Amino acid sequence: MKKLLTFALIVMLACLFLDKISGSGSDMHMQFNGDDVDGPLEWLFGLVFAGGGLLIAAIAVVCAAVITGVVLAGVGVVLIAVVALCVALALALSTPVLLPLLIPVAIVWLIVSRNRKQAQARQHSL
């Protein structure tokens, strides 16, 4: 990224240098109500309009970023809900297939809980 930024800066400076040595100066022409505006008023109008355009662009970019963030957050919540629904559906559909596996798991769970209750009863009786 740093190399790309450096390259872009060098290209922009080269374009500026070539524009200045070509002798054309500024090729910008300001027209206001069909009349050419010349002199310091041209620079003033150029600065005001360029600054206003940059301000409007900055506001538009901030609004677009906020709207994008809100939309993507909403889409993310919907996607999480859809994934959770798909997992629940997959579990519901696979329950008959998993039943033979769940029976030994339930037996082991009952034995472990019975042993735990007996150990707690022995501990309380001492």
C-alpha positions, 0 to 999 in steps of 0.5 A: 500500500505504501509503494502504491501511494508513493507511486501515485504521489510521484506521478501526480508531481510529475504531471504538475511539473510537466504542466508548469514547464509546458508554459500553458499555466492554468488552463482553467477558464471561469465563466459566470452568466456567460461572461469570462471572469478574469483576474483575482475574481476568477481565483476567488470564485474557483476557491469558493466553488471548489471548497463548496464542492469538496464540502458537499462531497464530504457530507455525501461520503459520510452519509453514504458510510452511515447508510452502508453501515446501517444496511450491512448491520441489518443484513448481518442480523438477518443472516445470523437469524437465517443460519440459526434457523438452518441449524435448528432445521438440520437438527430437527431433520437429523433427530431420527438418524441420531436417535441410536446415538442418543440412547447410549449417551443418555445411559452414560449420562444417567450413570454419571449423574447417579454416581455423582448423587451417591458421592454427594450423599456420602459426603453429606453423611460424613 
